[in-house]
Amino acid sequence: MTNNLSNKRSISNILNPEDAQSVTKKQNGLKTNQVDSMVNGISGDDEFMDDIEDSCVVVEYLNENMPISENNENYIKWQNTISNVVKSVVSIHFSQVTPFDSESALVSEATGFVVDAKLGIILTNRHVVGPGPFVGYAVFDNHEECDVIPIYRDPVHDFGFLKFDPQQIKYMDIQALKLKPTLAKVGSEIRVVGNDAGEKLSILAGFISRLDRNAPDYGELTYNDFNTEYIQAAASASGGSSGSPVVNIDGYAVALQAGGSTEASTDFFLPLDRILRALKCVQNKQAITRGSIQVQWLLKPYDECKRLGLTPERESEARRLFPGKIGLLVAETILKKGPADEKIKEGDILISINNTHISSFIEVDDIFDSNVGNTLEIVLQRGGKDHTINCKVGDLHDITPAKYVEVCGATFNELSYQMARFYGIKAEGVFLSSPSTSFNFDNNDRLGWIIDTVDNRNTPNIATFIEVMKTIPDKQRITIKYHHLTDQHTQHVKSICVDRHWCSEFRLYERNDETGIWDYTNIADPIPPEPLKPHSAKFIGIALDNSDISKLSHSLCMVTTTSSIPLDSVSAETLTTSGLIVDAEHGFVLASRRVIPHDCLDIYVTFADSVIIPANIEFLHPTQNYAILKYDTSLIKADIITPKLSTKRMCRGDKPHFIGFTHNNRLVTSPTTVTDISSVSIPSNLIPRYRATNLEAISIDCNVSTKCNSGILTDSDGTIRALWLSFLGERQENKEKVYLMGLDIVDCIEIIELLKKDIKPKVSIVDAEFGSISILNARIRGVPEEWISRMEKQSNNRLQFITVTRISFSTNKINLKTGDVILAVNDKLVTELSQMNGVVRDKLNLTSLPPLCFKVVRDGKVIDLNIETVEVTDTNHIGIFSGCILQAPHHAVRQSMINIPSEVYCTFRGESSPALQYGIQTTNFITHVNDIETPNLEIFLDVVRKIPNNSYCNVRLMTFDNVPFAISLKTNYHYFPTAELKKDLNSGKWTVHEITKTNEKNKPT
């Protein structure tokens, strides 16, 4: 872990200022004033500090200025020490499986070292072991590997123990490092031996400069150590070195690497005093007792203590008793309702506990840990006066969560001491550790929320929260009250929809330190949804003098989609747009595919901001960015009007009226002018996903339209001319690029009319992408003059030719090639891109369509081609394996590739999954498992169902760029079961099928 600390460390206790000139002779090319700055503990200029590692300069300086014999002897001794130490150091590859408390889910690497070779105990950092579920393995110096399980993580201090089976290491003698906390002294030369920056082994040199630094602050809403001194040195360790042993020249571990500064080569080491005690408890099979009065202390120097009220007598006494110390402990934060609440106050100076004078955190920990449940006498100084209090020591483990609840796809745990301490509040409450579609309060601020009430019932703790959630049916809309840890004054209120169908699990996970696994039990099955009742809604007309346009509010609604599964590479999220009710009798609504990318989601339609009812997908256009939904008309009693739809295409210069909805769903209107109608090409994404293609979009001159993500264009008589839609584009800097354009309603009418006749339409398209070129470019490409003349005579909107920009992969043979200029289709001159929309027909008509007769210009020659059309099929089968979602390559993938190596395509991988840990990337294709070819998802799932739990399998893959590679992957069905989702092609409903099973108690759904 690192932090943005600005303070630099002083090395003046190592070098003398007068020696600085000799350092300037080194090959680093240091300036004299820069070295002087180093020597005197001044940071120097930033460019200089970024270009060198001054700890290396110090070591180089010391080595070159020692007597030769002494230098050689020191070098040989260090060499022998390191060669022994590395036998104890391991590289830890781990996954923190789920967000828990302050920690997010992740896959990472760190370091640890053996502290008991017989029992198989490895010491590492608490932020490595993590407070929640952990899966990992250790790699020894000879590259032997073994599984590790967590057996202890300290509630506060940054250390924890992992356990391995020593019998699994067969080719080396495991050695344990001895812990010697008393050997950590200022000026001591040390080495940090670990897995620095992801390297297998790195040895970093440094010197201890401080022993009494307060614990580093890594920021809010994350893990922070406190109530302990830290050791400071300059070793320039980076990510991956967490958990490394800090050893002296005799090979003893004198500290534990814990963190560092990003602004300097400063490192922070945890003292070993409490670690050594905990280790002895483990070795003796004793409980590791941890006591607390829920007070955070800071070590402050005497001058500051005097300003806080330390009397001269107490200062003199402390300096006499502790001659090497610089100050005393001062109360910083006292938790509400804790043992010390209203007894100790901020700024109180700690003098003694049970007549033992205190000078360090180590003494405080030792007393509290040995007196859990006992009452202690504590002497403090406040305002120059002694105050004696009696305080009962609480159990620190009781306020450290060891279980969490999963429901509606979100996870919750009891508010921890770690989080409560930062804000001085009571260590109690329902902490949202991992949001979901139901419990997602803010996309930009996902961590730090406390649930106050659910469905108008208080939820002060996890137990109450569980009982409340048991009673709520699936799809029920309830009210939630909640607040953020950083703002205790503001309570938020929100209505949510309870998802127990996509996210059906309701589980309680509890930590098991014997097995290292978090056991779970299923709490309750989902309660079926309650029957919906019809409601009435009143529409308010648009505030315009034109009554025909004003009443269009009766034809508009809001469409909200909630996705829990990232299908087709589209993020799982909740989106809202406006919809146009194109048939009030049947309940058909037209909306953008930006919010309806696929059908593995929930859709709701809201009328007049009054009534919300579910809807189903009736049609998804494969290229034109619109979807048609259907709602149950019996559930809404309102004056809903079917608007008149224009059958005439819009032209440049038309003057429609714009009606749009802003990002906060506020309706705005404005007269406007059509400035352009042209073909658009939305850039493809690095990870292919749905995008509109072969589209002629409408541009308008309207300032308010740029602020609206949806709307309509209408004539003065209320005739709908176009839809104003949002189009999903490429991803830029972790943000989705969204384009706003108009789509002529004429492009939708044929589909709408079929649906009104209760005919299920389908569209067969020429699976290629088209764009437009000017007459000049067409002439250069060899288009004959007679065709140019025909274009100039027949085109009324824009002079252009249509050209092929990309060919999609298809099992059907496509004779078109990139660069072809389209002259005619079935002997009809092609003047507009809308003529390439495809062929619409009855879905029940299964007879094949005749090929289309294309006349194109290729390489300057006019040729005739017979082109087959294809129907784009939606995803209807999903596999989940080792935390990644697999499916057949969806249409966006086929649009981007010239060949498909396999029908098993990775569209998503979990942030803490084995898929990520072992190297499966999004957009990879899986071609073989254990040397068995997996051409499709059915065969793949049949192969992987035979792979045992917690065992390796060999997987051969192909990148998106058709580069083959192979990995070995270890399964973990407890946290990452294998499953599949299938859609019934008749009903359109998705069902979940379990494939892997663990024990009956821990059976995944």
Sequence and secondary structure as in RCSB ss.txt:
>XXXX:A:sequence
MTNNLSNKRSISNILNPEDAQSVTKKQNGLKTNQVDSMVNGISGDDEFMDDIEDSCVVVEYLNENMPISENNENY
IKWQNTISNVVKSVVSIHFSQVTPFDSESALVSEATGFVVDAKLGIILTNRHVVGPGPFVGYAVFDNHEECDVIP
IYRDPVHDFGFLKFDPQQIKYMDIQALKLKPTLAKVGSEIRVVGNDAGEKLSILAGFISRLDRNAPDYGELTYND
FNTEYIQAAASASGGSSGSPVVNIDGYAVALQAGGSTEASTDFFLPLDRILRALKCVQNKQAITRGSIQVQWLLK
PYDECKRLGLTPERESEARRLFPGKIGLLVAETILKKGPADEKIKEGDILISINNTHISSFIEVDDIFDSNVGNT
LEIVLQRGGKDHTINCKVGDLHDITPAKYVEVCGATFNELSYQMARFYGIKAEGVFLSSPSTSFNFDNNDRLGWI
IDTVDNRNTPNIATFIEVMKTIPDKQRITIKYHHLTDQHTQHVKSICVDRHWCSEFRLYERNDETGIWDYTNIAD
PIPPEPLKPHSAKFIGIALDNSDISKLSHSLCMVTTTSSIPLDSVSAETLTTSGLIVDAEHGFVLASRRVIPHDC
LDIYVTFADSVIIPANIEFLHPTQNYAILKYDTSLIKADIITPKLSTKRMCRGDKPHFIGFTHNNRLVTSPTTVT
DISSVSIPSNLIPRYRATNLEAISIDCNVSTKCNSGILTDSDGTIRALWLSFLGERQENKEKVYLMGLDIVDCIE
IIELLKKDIKPKVSIVDAEFGSISILNARIRGVPEEWISRMEKQSNNRLQFITVTRISFSTNKINLKTGDVILAV
NDKLVTELSQMNGVVRDKLNLTSLPPLCFKVVRDGKVIDLNIETVEVTDTNHIGIFSGCILQAPHHAVRQSMINI
PSEVYCTFRGESSPALQYGIQTTNFITHVNDIETPNLEIFLDVVRKIPNNSYCNVRLMTFDNVPFAISLKTNYHY
FPTAELKKDLNSGKWTVHEITKTNEKNKPT
>XXXX:A:secstr
 EE        TTTS GGGHHHHTTSTT   HHHHHHHHTT    HHHHHH  HHHHHHHHHHHHS HHHHHHHH
HHHHHHHHHHTTTEEEEEEEE S BTTB  EEEEEEEEEEETTTTEEEE HHHH SS EEEEEE TT  EEEEEE
EEE SSSS EEEE  GGG  SS      B GGG  TT EEEEEE GGG S EEEEEEEEEEEEE     TTS   
 SSEEEEEE    TT TT EEE TTS EEEEEEEEESSSSEEEEE SHHHHHHHHHHHTT     EE SEEEEEE
EHHHHHHTT  HHHHHHHHHH TT  EEEEEEEE TTSTTTTTS TT EEEEETTEE  SHHHHHHHHHT TT E
EEEEEEETTEEEEEEEE EEGGGGS  EEEEETTEEEEE  HHHHHHHT  S SEEEEE  STT   TT  S EE
EEEETTEE  SHHHHHHHHHT  TT EEEEEEEETTEEEEEEEEEEE   SSS  EEEEEE TTTSSEEEEE   
         EE      S S HHHHGGGGGEEEEEEE  S GGG    EEEEEEEEEETTTTEEEEETTS SSSS
SEEEEEETTTEEEEEEEEEE SSSSEEEEEE GGGEES      B  S   TT   EEEEEETT  EEEEE  EE
EEEEE     SS      SEEEEEE  TGGGGEEEEEEE TTS EEEEEEEEEEEEETTEEEEEEEEEETHHHHH
HHHHHHTT  EEEEE SEEEEEE HHHHHHTT  HHHHHHHHHH SS   EEEEEEE   SS     TT EEEEE
TTEE  SGGGGS EEEETT  S    EEEEEEETTEEEEEEE  EE     EEEEETTEEEES  HHHHHH S  
S S EEEEE TTSHHHHHT  TT EEEEETTEE  SHHHHHHHHTTS TT EEEEEEE TTS EEEEEEE  TTT
S  EEEEE TTT  EEEEE     GGG   
